[in-house]
Amino acid sequence: MSEPRVLAIETSCDETAVAVLRGQTLLSSEVASQIAIHQAYGGVVPEVASRNHLRTLKPVIQSALDRAGVALSEIDAFAATSGPGLASSLMIGTSAAKGLAVALGKPFLAINHLEGHLLSPFFGHAEGIQRAVALVVSGGHTLLVEIRGFGDYRLLGQTLDDAAGEAFDKVGKLLGLPYPGGPEVNRMAAHGDPRRIEFPRSMLGSGDFQFSFSGLKTSVRYLLPKLGQYALADVCASFQEAVVDVLVAKTLAAAAATGCRCLAVSGGVSCNTRLREKLKAGCAARGLELLLAAPALCTDNAAMIGYVAALKHAVGESSPLSADINPNLRLASL
């Protein structure tokens, strides 16, 4: 008997993404970005995002099916992100997946976006999901979680205000860099001196696994009147170093406190070159295994949603068609 095929849809924010999987094998992953559309506004406009999901979703679904070489009638289950995210965007993907499930008489699976990020470093990993300390670091979330197994998670800490990615994007905007600011800060930082400006390392010595980045962002704002005294690359490098120092120190401390010998890191900010560099060095010095999500799985994508859906489908799980979206959805076991 062939492995079941899952079609997954991700529309939690401004990316229209569709993936097709056969079991845990990725057959296709298509992403239609809206970055160019939202650049004019300096950030994501929810109504604009949802209207573009409506316009784009059907052709992206067809493109994913064509690339996978699978007919719609051959799909065994349909999945979609149910939260967290923008309500108007979540509704588009979830409604489409439910409609397809009803039309073809197949199961529907509502998937948590956070669980998709959390487990993405294990996608394609030979040993599958293993016990680990996971850092999920993106534009909307900064979490430290102990993974005990599939569906068994313990929250260790999270941001008390801005997510790390949000701080990167807001600082990029303050510095007049193109949208989205995070990747631009990373690009500029490669040419700067990370020791030029001593920005605060918020909560570095708090003794817990919580984060705070709003004070760091404010420090950059206070620097703006004196910005002419510093090279822009130095400002970016110094800011980035402050964020990375806290993320790495807390993640390594969490591994020591839990006794986990594996770190799993995901989310858009995990593409940051300095973060990857310092995590690799820290893990090598401590003999820890480091699993970094593939770059294509770091930003919003449907492959990670399909991976979680495939795991759930394999153990007979499905969701009722009455399952609603939840813009503030948390991981169930936290």
Contacts in CASP RR format, 6 or more apart in sequence:
PFRMAT RR
TARGET T0000
AUTHOR 0000-0000-0000
METHOD contacts of the structure
MODEL  1
MSEPRVLAIETSCDETAVAVLRGQTLLSSEVASQIAIHQAYGGVVPEVAS
RNHLRTLKPVIQSALDRAGVALSEIDAFAATSGPGLASSLMIGTSAAKGL
AVALGKPFLAINHLEGHLLSPFFGHAEGIQRAVALVVSGGHTLLVEIRGF
GDYRLLGQTLDDAAGEAFDKVGKLLGLPYPGGPEVNRMAAHGDPRRIEFP
RSMLGSGDFQFSFSGLKTSVRYLLPKLGQYALADVCASFQEAVVDVLVAK
TLAAAAATGCRCLAVSGGVSCNTRLREKLKAGCAARGLELLLAAPALCTD
NAAMIGYVAALKHAVGESSPLSADINPNLRLASL
2 22 0 8 1.000
3 22 0 8 1.000
3 23 0 8 1.000
3 25 0 8 1.000
4 22 0 8 1.000
4 23 0 8 1.000
4 76 0 8 1.000
4 77 0 8 1.000
4 310 0 8 1.000
4 313 0 8 1.000
4 314 0 8 1.000
5 20 0 8 1.000
5 21 0 8 1.000
5 22 0 8 1.000
5 23 0 8 1.000
5 27 0 8 1.000
5 70 0 8 1.000
5 74 0 8 1.000
5 75 0 8 1.000
5 76 0 8 1.000
5 77 0 8 1.000
6 20 0 8 1.000
6 21 0 8 1.000
6 23 0 8 1.000
6 75 0 8 1.000
6 76 0 8 1.000
6 77 0 8 1.000
6 78 0 8 1.000
6 79 0 8 1.000
6 109 0 8 1.000
6 306 0 8 1.000
6 309 0 8 1.000
6 310 0 8 1.000
6 313 0 8 1.000
7 18 0 8 1.000
7 19 0 8 1.000
7 20 0 8 1.000
7 61 0 8 1.000
7 64 0 8 1.000
7 65 0 8 1.000
7 72 0 8 1.000
7 75 0 8 1.000
7 77 0 8 1.000
7 78 0 8 1.000
7 79 0 8 1.000
7 97 0 8 1.000
7 100 0 8 1.000
8 18 0 8 1.000
8 19 0 8 1.000
8 20 0 8 1.000
8 21 0 8 1.000
8 78 0 8 1.000
8 79 0 8 1.000
8 80 0 8 1.000
8 97 0 8 1.000
8 111 0 8 1.000
8 302 0 8 1.000
8 303 0 8 1.000
8 305 0 8 1.000
8 306 0 8 1.000
8 309 0 8 1.000
9 17 0 8 1.000
9 18 0 8 1.000
9 57 0 8 1.000
9 61 0 8 1.000
9 78 0 8 1.000
9 79 0 8 1.000
9 80 0 8 1.000
9 81 0 8 1.000
9 93 0 8 1.000
9 94 0 8 1.000
9 96 0 8 1.000
9 97 0 8 1.000
9 302 0 8 1.000
9 305 0 8 1.000
10 16 0 8 1.000
10 17 0 8 1.000
10 18 0 8 1.000
10 19 0 8 1.000
10 80 0 8 1.000
10 81 0 8 1.000
10 93 0 8 1.000
10 113 0 8 1.000
10 300 0 8 1.000
10 301 0 8 1.000
10 302 0 8 1.000
10 304 0 8 1.000
10 305 0 8 1.000
11 17 0 8 1.000
11 53 0 8 1.000
11 57 0 8 1.000
11 80 0 8 1.000
11 81 0 8 1.000
11 89 0 8 1.000
11 90 0 8 1.000
11 92 0 8 1.000
11 93 0 8 1.000
11 94 0 8 1.000
12 81 0 8 1.000
12 83 0 8 1.000
12 84 0 8 1.000
12 85 0 8 1.000
12 86 0 8 1.000
12 89 0 8 1.000
12 90 0 8 1.000
12 113 0 8 1.000
12 300 0 8 1.000
13 44 0 8 1.000
13 49 0 8 1.000
13 85 0 8 1.000
13 86 0 8 1.000
13 89 0 8 1.000
13 300 0 8 1.000
14 33 0 8 1.000
14 34 0 8 1.000
14 35 0 8 1.000
14 37 0 8 1.000
14 38 0 8 1.000
14 44 0 8 1.000
14 49 0 8 1.000
14 52 0 8 1.000
14 89 0 8 1.000
14 300 0 8 1.000
15 31 0 8 1.000
15 32 0 8 1.000
15 33 0 8 1.000
15 34 0 8 1.000
15 299 0 8 1.000
15 300 0 8 1.000
15 301 0 8 1.000
16 31 0 8 1.000
16 32 0 8 1.000
16 34 0 8 1.000
16 52 0 8 1.000
16 53 0 8 1.000
16 56 0 8 1.000
16 57 0 8 1.000
16 60 0 8 1.000
17 29 0 8 1.000
17 30 0 8 1.000
17 31 0 8 1.000
17 32 0 8 1.000
17 60 0 8 1.000
17 300 0 8 1.000
17 301 0 8 1.000
17 302 0 8 1.000
17 303 0 8 1.000
17 305 0 8 1.000
18 28 0 8 1.000
18 29 0 8 1.000
18 30 0 8 1.000
18 57 0 8 1.000
18 60 0 8 1.000
18 61 0 8 1.000
18 63 0 8 1.000
18 64 0 8 1.000
18 302 0 8 1.000
19 26 0 8 1.000
19 27 0 8 1.000
19 28 0 8 1.000
19 29 0 8 1.000
19 30 0 8 1.000
19 64 0 8 1.000
19 301 0 8 1.000
19 302 0 8 1.000
19 303 0 8 1.000
19 305 0 8 1.000
19 306 0 8 1.000
20 26 0 8 1.000
20 27 0 8 1.000
20 28 0 8 1.000
20 64 0 8 1.000
20 65 0 8 1.000
20 67 0 8 1.000
20 68 0 8 1.000
20 70 0 8 1.000
20 75 0 8 1.000
21 27 0 8 1.000
21 303 0 8 1.000
21 306 0 8 1.000
21 307 0 8 1.000
21 309 0 8 1.000
21 310 0 8 1.000
22 70 0 8 1.000
23 310 0 8 1.000
23 314 0 8 1.000
24 123 0 8 1.000
24 124 0 8 1.000
24 307 0 8 1.000
24 310 0 8 1.000
24 311 0 8 1.000
26 123 0 8 1.000
26 303 0 8 1.000
26 307 0 8 1.000
27 67 0 8 1.000
27 68 0 8 1.000
27 69 0 8 1.000
27 70 0 8 1.000
28 63 0 8 1.000
28 64 0 8 1.000
28 65 0 8 1.000
28 67 0 8 1.000
28 68 0 8 1.000
28 69 0 8 1.000
29 64 0 8 1.000
29 296 0 8 1.000
29 301 0 8 1.000
29 302 0 8 1.000
29 303 0 8 1.000
30 60 0 8 1.000
30 63 0 8 1.000
30 64 0 8 1.000
30 67 0 8 1.000
30 302 0 8 1.000
31 60 0 8 1.000
31 299 0 8 1.000
31 300 0 8 1.000
31 301 0 8 1.000
31 302 0 8 1.000
32 56 0 8 1.000
32 60 0 8 1.000
34 44 0 8 1.000
34 48 0 8 1.000
34 49 0 8 1.000
34 52 0 8 1.000
35 179 0 8 1.000
35 180 0 8 1.000
37 48 0 8 1.000
37 52 0 8 1.000
38 44 0 8 1.000
38 45 0 8 1.000
38 48 0 8 1.000
38 49 0 8 1.000
38 179 0 8 1.000
39 178 0 8 1.000
39 179 0 8 1.000
41 48 0 8 1.000
42 173 0 8 1.000
42 179 0 8 1.000
43 169 0 8 1.000
43 179 0 8 1.000
43 180 0 8 1.000
44 86 0 8 1.000
46 86 0 8 1.000
46 87 0 8 1.000
46 88 0 8 1.000
46 89 0 8 1.000
47 88 0 8 1.000
49 86 0 8 1.000
49 88 0 8 1.000
49 89 0 8 1.000
50 86 0 8 1.000
50 88 0 8 1.000
50 89 0 8 1.000
50 91 0 8 1.000
50 92 0 8 1.000
53 89 0 8 1.000
53 92 0 8 1.000
53 93 0 8 1.000
54 92 0 8 1.000
57 92 0 8 1.000
57 93 0 8 1.000
57 96 0 8 1.000
61 96 0 8 1.000
64 302 0 8 1.000
65 71 0 8 1.000
65 72 0 8 1.000
72 100 0 8 1.000
72 104 0 8 1.000
73 104 0 8 1.000
75 100 0 8 1.000
75 104 0 8 1.000
75 106 0 8 1.000
76 106 0 8 1.000
76 107 0 8 1.000
76 313 0 8 1.000
77 101 0 8 1.000
77 106 0 8 1.000
77 107 0 8 1.000
77 108 0 8 1.000
77 109 0 8 1.000
77 309 0 8 1.000
77 313 0 8 1.000
77 318 0 8 1.000
78 97 0 8 1.000
78 98 0 8 1.000
78 99 0 8 1.000
78 100 0 8 1.000
78 101 0 8 1.000
78 104 0 8 1.000
78 106 0 8 1.000
78 107 0 8 1.000
78 108 0 8 1.000
78 109 0 8 1.000
79 97 0 8 1.000
79 108 0 8 1.000
79 109 0 8 1.000
79 110 0 8 1.000
79 111 0 8 1.000
79 305 0 8 1.000
79 306 0 8 1.000
79 308 0 8 1.000
79 309 0 8 1.000
80 93 0 8 1.000
80 94 0 8 1.000
80 96 0 8 1.000
80 97 0 8 1.000
80 98 0 8 1.000
80 108 0 8 1.000
80 109 0 8 1.000
80 110 0 8 1.000
80 111 0 8 1.000
80 305 0 8 1.000
81 90 0 8 1.000
81 93 0 8 1.000
81 94 0 8 1.000
81 111 0 8 1.000
81 112 0 8 1.000
81 113 0 8 1.000
81 305 0 8 1.000
82 90 0 8 1.000
82 94 0 8 1.000
82 110 0 8 1.000
82 111 0 8 1.000
82 112 0 8 1.000
82 319 0 8 1.000
82 323 0 8 1.000
82 324 0 8 1.000
82 325 0 8 1.000
82 326 0 8 1.000
82 329 0 8 1.000
83 90 0 8 1.000
83 112 0 8 1.000
83 113 0 8 1.000
83 325 0 8 1.000
83 326 0 8 1.000
83 327 0 8 1.000
83 329 0 8 1.000
84 112 0 8 1.000
84 113 0 8 1.000
84 114 0 8 1.000
84 141 0 8 1.000
84 326 0 8 1.000
84 327 0 8 1.000
84 328 0 8 1.000
84 329 0 8 1.000
84 330 0 8 1.000
85 113 0 8 1.000
85 327 0 8 1.000
85 329 0 8 1.000
86 327 0 8 1.000
87 325 0 8 1.000
87 327 0 8 1.000
90 325 0 8 1.000
90 327 0 8 1.000
91 325 0 8 1.000
94 110 0 8 1.000
94 325 0 8 1.000
97 108 0 8 1.000
98 108 0 8 1.000
98 321 0 8 1.000
100 106 0 8 1.000
101 107 0 8 1.000
101 108 0 8 1.000
101 321 0 8 1.000
102 321 0 8 1.000
107 313 0 8 1.000
107 318 0 8 1.000
107 319 0 8 1.000
108 318 0 8 1.000
108 319 0 8 1.000
108 320 0 8 1.000
108 321 0 8 1.000
108 323 0 8 1.000
109 309 0 8 1.000
109 312 0 8 1.000
109 313 0 8 1.000
109 317 0 8 1.000
109 318 0 8 1.000
109 319 0 8 1.000
110 319 0 8 1.000
110 323 0 8 1.000
111 305 0 8 1.000
111 306 0 8 1.000
111 308 0 8 1.000
111 309 0 8 1.000
111 312 0 8 1.000
112 308 0 8 1.000
112 329 0 8 1.000
112 331 0 8 1.000
112 332 0 8 1.000
113 300 0 8 1.000
113 305 0 8 1.000
113 329 0 8 1.000
114 136 0 8 1.000
114 141 0 8 1.000
114 143 0 8 1.000
114 329 0 8 1.000
114 330 0 8 1.000
114 331 0 8 1.000
115 151 0 8 1.000
115 308 0 8 1.000
115 331 0 8 1.000
116 304 0 8 1.000
116 305 0 8 1.000
116 307 0 8 1.000
116 308 0 8 1.000
117 136 0 8 1.000
117 138 0 8 1.000
117 141 0 8 1.000
117 266 0 8 1.000
117 267 0 8 1.000
117 293 0 8 1.000
117 304 0 8 1.000
118 134 0 8 1.000
118 136 0 8 1.000
118 143 0 8 1.000
118 145 0 8 1.000
118 147 0 8 1.000
118 153 0 8 1.000
118 264 0 8 1.000
118 266 0 8 1.000
118 331 0 8 1.000
119 129 0 8 1.000
119 147 0 8 1.000
119 150 0 8 1.000
119 304 0 8 1.000
119 307 0 8 1.000
119 308 0 8 1.000
119 311 0 8 1.000
120 266 0 8 1.000
120 267 0 8 1.000
120 293 0 8 1.000
120 294 0 8 1.000
120 297 0 8 1.000
120 298 0 8 1.000
120 303 0 8 1.000
120 304 0 8 1.000
120 307 0 8 1.000
121 134 0 8 1.000
121 264 0 8 1.000
121 265 0 8 1.000
121 266 0 8 1.000
121 291 0 8 1.000
121 292 0 8 1.000
121 293 0 8 1.000
121 297 0 8 1.000
122 128 0 8 1.000
122 129 0 8 1.000
122 130 0 8 1.000
122 264 0 8 1.000
122 291 0 8 1.000
123 293 0 8 1.000
123 294 0 8 1.000
123 297 0 8 1.000
123 303 0 8 1.000
123 304 0 8 1.000
123 307 0 8 1.000
125 291 0 8 1.000
129 147 0 8 1.000
129 149 0 8 1.000
129 150 0 8 1.000
130 147 0 8 1.000
130 149 0 8 1.000
130 262 0 8 1.000
131 146 0 8 1.000
131 147 0 8 1.000
131 148 0 8 1.000
131 149 0 8 1.000
131 260 0 8 1.000
131 262 0 8 1.000
132 146 0 8 1.000
132 147 0 8 1.000
132 260 0 8 1.000
132 262 0 8 1.000
132 263 0 8 1.000
132 264 0 8 1.000
132 291 0 8 1.000
133 144 0 8 1.000
133 145 0 8 1.000
133 146 0 8 1.000
133 147 0 8 1.000
133 156 0 8 1.000
133 251 0 8 1.000
133 254 0 8 1.000
133 255 0 8 1.000
133 258 0 8 1.000
133 260 0 8 1.000
133 262 0 8 1.000
133 263 0 8 1.000
133 264 0 8 1.000
134 143 0 8 1.000
134 144 0 8 1.000
134 145 0 8 1.000
134 146 0 8 1.000
134 147 0 8 1.000
134 263 0 8 1.000
134 264 0 8 1.000
134 265 0 8 1.000
134 266 0 8 1.000
135 143 0 8 1.000
135 144 0 8 1.000
135 247 0 8 1.000
135 251 0 8 1.000
135 263 0 8 1.000
135 264 0 8 1.000
135 265 0 8 1.000
135 266 0 8 1.000
135 270 0 8 1.000
136 142 0 8 1.000
136 143 0 8 1.000
136 145 0 8 1.000
136 266 0 8 1.000
136 267 0 8 1.000
137 143 0 8 1.000
137 163 0 8 1.000
137 164 0 8 1.000
137 165 0 8 1.000
137 247 0 8 1.000
137 265 0 8 1.000
137 266 0 8 1.000
137 267 0 8 1.000
137 268 0 8 1.000
137 269 0 8 1.000
137 270 0 8 1.000
137 275 0 8 1.000
138 163 0 8 1.000
138 164 0 8 1.000
138 165 0 8 1.000
138 267 0 8 1.000
138 268 0 8 1.000
138 269 0 8 1.000
139 163 0 8 1.000
139 164 0 8 1.000
139 165 0 8 1.000
139 166 0 8 1.000
139 168 0 8 1.000
139 169 0 8 1.000
139 268 0 8 1.000
139 269 0 8 1.000
140 163 0 8 1.000
140 165 0 8 1.000
140 166 0 8 1.000
141 158 0 8 1.000
141 159 0 8 1.000
141 163 0 8 1.000
141 267 0 8 1.000
142 158 0 8 1.000
142 159 0 8 1.000
142 163 0 8 1.000
142 164 0 8 1.000
142 165 0 8 1.000
142 211 0 8 1.000
142 213 0 8 1.000
142 247 0 8 1.000
143 155 0 8 1.000
143 157 0 8 1.000
143 158 0 8 1.000
143 159 0 8 1.000
144 155 0 8 1.000
144 156 0 8 1.000
144 157 0 8 1.000
144 158 0 8 1.000
144 209 0 8 1.000
144 250 0 8 1.000
144 251 0 8 1.000
144 254 0 8 1.000
145 153 0 8 1.000
145 154 0 8 1.000
145 155 0 8 1.000
145 156 0 8 1.000
145 157 0 8 1.000
145 331 0 8 1.000
145 334 0 8 1.000
146 153 0 8 1.000
146 154 0 8 1.000
146 156 0 8 1.000
146 254 0 8 1.000
146 258 0 8 1.000
146 260 0 8 1.000
147 153 0 8 1.000
147 264 0 8 1.000
148 154 0 8 1.000
150 311 0 8 1.000
151 332 0 8 1.000
151 333 0 8 1.000
152 333 0 8 1.000
153 331 0 8 1.000
153 333 0 8 1.000
153 334 0 8 1.000
154 333 0 8 1.000
154 334 0 8 1.000
155 331 0 8 1.000
155 334 0 8 1.000
156 209 0 8 1.000
156 254 0 8 1.000
156 257 0 8 1.000
156 258 0 8 1.000
157 208 0 8 1.000
157 209 0 8 1.000
157 210 0 8 1.000
157 211 0 8 1.000
158 210 0 8 1.000
158 211 0 8 1.000
159 210 0 8 1.000
159 211 0 8 1.000
159 212 0 8 1.000
159 213 0 8 1.000
160 203 0 8 1.000
160 210 0 8 1.000
160 211 0 8 1.000
160 212 0 8 1.000
161 212 0 8 1.000
161 213 0 8 1.000
161 214 0 8 1.000
162 170 0 8 1.000
162 212 0 8 1.000
162 213 0 8 1.000
162 214 0 8 1.000
162 217 0 8 1.000
163 213 0 8 1.000
164 211 0 8 1.000
164 213 0 8 1.000
164 243 0 8 1.000
164 247 0 8 1.000
164 269 0 8 1.000
165 182 0 8 1.000
165 268 0 8 1.000
165 269 0 8 1.000
166 213 0 8 1.000
167 213 0 8 1.000
167 214 0 8 1.000
167 216 0 8 1.000
167 217 0 8 1.000
167 243 0 8 1.000
168 181 0 8 1.000
168 182 0 8 1.000
168 185 0 8 1.000
168 186 0 8 1.000
168 240 0 8 1.000
168 243 0 8 1.000
168 269 0 8 1.000
168 272 0 8 1.000
169 179 0 8 1.000
169 180 0 8 1.000
169 181 0 8 1.000
169 182 0 8 1.000
170 217 0 8 1.000
171 181 0 8 1.000
171 182 0 8 1.000
171 185 0 8 1.000
171 217 0 8 1.000
171 220 0 8 1.000
171 239 0 8 1.000
172 181 0 8 1.000
172 182 0 8 1.000
172 184 0 8 1.000
172 185 0 8 1.000
172 236 0 8 1.000
173 179 0 8 1.000
173 181 0 8 1.000
174 217 0 8 1.000
174 220 0 8 1.000
174 221 0 8 1.000
174 224 0 8 1.000
175 185 0 8 1.000
175 220 0 8 1.000
175 227 0 8 1.000
175 232 0 8 1.000
175 235 0 8 1.000
175 236 0 8 1.000
177 184 0 8 1.000
177 185 0 8 1.000
177 188 0 8 1.000
178 184 0 8 1.000
182 269 0 8 1.000
183 271 0 8 1.000
185 236 0 8 1.000
185 239 0 8 1.000
185 240 0 8 1.000
186 236 0 8 1.000
186 240 0 8 1.000
186 271 0 8 1.000
186 272 0 8 1.000
186 273 0 8 1.000
186 274 0 8 1.000
188 232 0 8 1.000
188 233 0 8 1.000
188 236 0 8 1.000
188 237 0 8 1.000
189 233 0 8 1.000
189 236 0 8 1.000
189 237 0 8 1.000
189 239 0 8 1.000
189 240 0 8 1.000
189 241 0 8 1.000
189 274 0 8 1.000
190 233 0 8 1.000
190 237 0 8 1.000
190 273 0 8 1.000
191 233 0 8 1.000
191 237 0 8 1.000
192 231 0 8 1.000
192 233 0 8 1.000
192 234 0 8 1.000
192 236 0 8 1.000
192 237 0 8 1.000
193 231 0 8 1.000
193 233 0 8 1.000
193 234 0 8 1.000
193 237 0 8 1.000
193 238 0 8 1.000
194 237 0 8 1.000
194 238 0 8 1.000
194 240 0 8 1.000
194 241 0 8 1.000
194 274 0 8 1.000
195 238 0 8 1.000
195 241 0 8 1.000
196 230 0 8 1.000
196 231 0 8 1.000
196 234 0 8 1.000
196 235 0 8 1.000
196 237 0 8 1.000
196 238 0 8 1.000
197 223 0 8 1.000
197 230 0 8 1.000
197 234 0 8 1.000
197 235 0 8 1.000
197 238 0 8 1.000
197 239 0 8 1.000
198 238 0 8 1.000
199 216 0 8 1.000
199 219 0 8 1.000
199 220 0 8 1.000
199 238 0 8 1.000
199 239 0 8 1.000
199 241 0 8 1.000
199 242 0 8 1.000
200 215 0 8 1.000
200 216 0 8 1.000
200 219 0 8 1.000
200 242 0 8 1.000
201 242 0 8 1.000
201 245 0 8 1.000
201 246 0 8 1.000
201 249 0 8 1.000
202 211 0 8 1.000
202 212 0 8 1.000
202 213 0 8 1.000
202 215 0 8 1.000
202 216 0 8 1.000
202 246 0 8 1.000
203 210 0 8 1.000
203 211 0 8 1.000
203 212 0 8 1.000
203 246 0 8 1.000
204 245 0 8 1.000
204 246 0 8 1.000
204 249 0 8 1.000
204 250 0 8 1.000
207 253 0 8 1.000
209 250 0 8 1.000
209 253 0 8 1.000
209 254 0 8 1.000
209 257 0 8 1.000
211 246 0 8 1.000
211 247 0 8 1.000
211 250 0 8 1.000
213 243 0 8 1.000
216 239 0 8 1.000
216 242 0 8 1.000
216 243 0 8 1.000
220 235 0 8 1.000
220 239 0 8 1.000
223 230 0 8 1.000
223 235 0 8 1.000
227 235 0 8 1.000
240 272 0 8 1.000
240 274 0 8 1.000
241 274 0 8 1.000
244 272 0 8 1.000
244 274 0 8 1.000
244 275 0 8 1.000
244 278 0 8 1.000
245 278 0 8 1.000
247 269 0 8 1.000
247 275 0 8 1.000
248 275 0 8 1.000
248 278 0 8 1.000
248 279 0 8 1.000
248 282 0 8 1.000
251 263 0 8 1.000
251 265 0 8 1.000
251 279 0 8 1.000
252 263 0 8 1.000
252 282 0 8 1.000
252 283 0 8 1.000
252 286 0 8 1.000
252 288 0 8 1.000
254 260 0 8 1.000
255 261 0 8 1.000
255 263 0 8 1.000
255 286 0 8 1.000
255 288 0 8 1.000
256 286 0 8 1.000
261 287 0 8 1.000
261 288 0 8 1.000
261 289 0 8 1.000
262 288 0 8 1.000
262 289 0 8 1.000
262 290 0 8 1.000
262 291 0 8 1.000
263 279 0 8 1.000
263 283 0 8 1.000
263 288 0 8 1.000
263 289 0 8 1.000
263 290 0 8 1.000
263 291 0 8 1.000
264 291 0 8 1.000
264 293 0 8 1.000
265 275 0 8 1.000
265 279 0 8 1.000
265 290 0 8 1.000
265 291 0 8 1.000
265 292 0 8 1.000
265 293 0 8 1.000
266 292 0 8 1.000
266 293 0 8 1.000
266 297 0 8 1.000
266 298 0 8 1.000
267 293 0 8 1.000
267 298 0 8 1.000
267 299 0 8 1.000
268 298 0 8 1.000
268 299 0 8 1.000
269 275 0 8 1.000
270 276 0 8 1.000
270 292 0 8 1.000
270 293 0 8 1.000
270 298 0 8 1.000
271 295 0 8 1.000
271 298 0 8 1.000
271 299 0 8 1.000
276 292 0 8 1.000
279 290 0 8 1.000
279 292 0 8 1.000
280 290 0 8 1.000
282 288 0 8 1.000
283 289 0 8 1.000
283 290 0 8 1.000
293 304 0 8 1.000
296 303 0 8 1.000
297 303 0 8 1.000
297 304 0 8 1.000
312 318 0 8 1.000
END
